[in-house]
């Protein structure tokens, strides 16, 4: 290798190091901040869900009791109800999966 080739390789290596520094800077600042925000949001949603699911289930059960429906309702049994409806409607598995996915959105 000639001196000129070595000099070119050193310049290319400097450019690659600059690009790598930019990528690392981006990952450490922007991506980490956004991941932390998303984690905080997930924690918030889980906390709200934990606080709301029992009172909402209680309220639904009381309303059902007064409407002469003695069905117990909780947020956890929605999928079971959909599966029972699937059996009654004779849906294909694909149709059933579409309904379950739309219910979860």
TIZAKOL-732885 format. One line per 10 residues: their letters; for each residue x, y, z of C-alpha. Coordinates in pm, 1 decimal. Example, Ala and Ser with C-alpha at 12.3 -4.5 7.8 and 13.67 -1.06 7.14 Angstrom:
<nodes>
AS> 1230.0 -450.0 780.0; 1367.0 -106.0 714.0
</nodes>
This chain:
<nodes>
XXXXXXXXXX> 0.0 0.0 0.0; 121.2 341.1 -84.9; 113.4 639.1 143.3; -169.1 790.4 -62.1; -387.4 481.0 -18.6; -327.7 480.5 355.0; -422.8 848.2 369.8; -749.4 775.4 178.3; -831.9 488.8 414.7; -774.8 715.6 715.7
XXXXXXXXXX> -1009.2 979.3 566.6; -1276.9 717.8 497.4; -1240.6 588.3 850.6; -1282.5 942.5 989.6; -1601.0 986.3 783.0; -1738.4 654.5 903.8; -1660.6 747.9 1264.6; -1846.4 1078.9 1221.2; -2147.6 895.6 1079.9; -2132.7 641.1 1360.7
XXXXXXXXXX> -2117.9 923.0 1616.1; -2429.3 1079.6 1458.8; -2615.0 747.8 1474.1; -2516.1 689.3 1836.6; -2614.6 1043.5 1928.1; -2954.6 994.0 1765.8; -3009.3 661.5 1942.5; -2904.8 793.6 2282.7; -3115.0 1109.0 2267.8; -3421.6 1082.0 2044.7
XXXXXXXXXX> -3493.4 709.4 2054.6; -3427.9 672.3 2427.9; -3649.4 971.4 2511.2; -3932.0 837.0 2294.2; -3899.5 488.4 2445.4; -3915.2 636.7 2794.1; -4226.9 835.4 2700.2; -4393.5 524.7 2557.2; -4307.4 329.6 2871.7; -4463.0 604.0 3085.5
XXXXXXXXXX> -4775.5 599.3 2867.9; -4808.2 219.8 2896.7; -4773.9 242.9 3275.1; -5041.3 514.4 3283.3; -5286.8 311.7 3073.9; -5232.8 0.5 3286.9; -5287.8 201.4 3606.5; -5608.9 356.6 3473.9; -5733.2 15.7 3358.1; -5659.4 -138.7 3699.6
XXXXXXXXXX> -5847.3 143.8 3871.8; -6148.4 139.7 3639.1; -6212.1 -228.3 3564.6; -6358.0 -324.7 3903.9; -6592.1 -24.9 3951.0; -6705.4 -55.1 3588.8; -6774.5 -426.5 3630.7; -6962.9 -354.5 3954.3; -7172.4 -87.0 3784.3; -7252.6 -313.7 3490.2
XXXXXXXXXX> -7351.8 -595.6 3725.9; -7585.9 -363.2 3918.6; -7745.5 -235.2 3598.0; -7792.7 -591.3 3476.8; -7945.5 -686.5 3811.9; -8200.4 -405.1 3791.1; -8279.7 -484.9 3429.0; -8361.7 -843.8 3536.4; -8063.2 -987.0 3358.2; -7868.0 -1183.0 3611.2
XXXXXXXXXX> -7560.4 -1212.9 3391.4; -7235.0 -1127.1 3560.5; -7017.4 -894.2 3355.7; -6645.8 -826.9 3381.4; -6406.0 -678.1 3132.2; -6214.8 -1005.4 3125.4; -6501.5 -1214.8 2987.6; -6555.4 -1020.3 2665.0; -6357.4 -1273.8 2459.9; -6560.1 -1560.7 2609.4
XXXXXXXXXX> -6882.7 -1388.2 2506.1; -6750.1 -1338.7 2154.0; -6652.9 -1705.7 2134.8; -7006.4 -1803.5 2239.4; -7150.5 -1572.3 1973.5; -6918.6 -1732.7 1718.9; -7064.5 -2072.1 1805.0; -7419.6 -1941.0 1768.5; -7350.7 -1758.7 1439.9; -7143.3 -2037.1 1280.9
XXXXXXXXXX> -6864.9 -1799.1 1180.7; -6549.2 -1919.2 1012.7; -6227.7 -1892.3 1214.9; -6114.2 -1601.4 995.1; -6440.3 -1412.0 1053.0; -6416.0 -1481.3 1423.7; -6054.6 -1356.0 1438.6; -6154.7 -1036.9 1253.9; -6426.8 -970.4 1511.3; -6193.0 -1033.7 1804.7
XXXXX> -5930.6 -803.1 1656.0; -6184.6 -525.6 1593.3; -6313.5 -559.0 1951.4; -5962.7 -519.0 2093.5; -5898.8 -198.3 1891.9
</nodes>
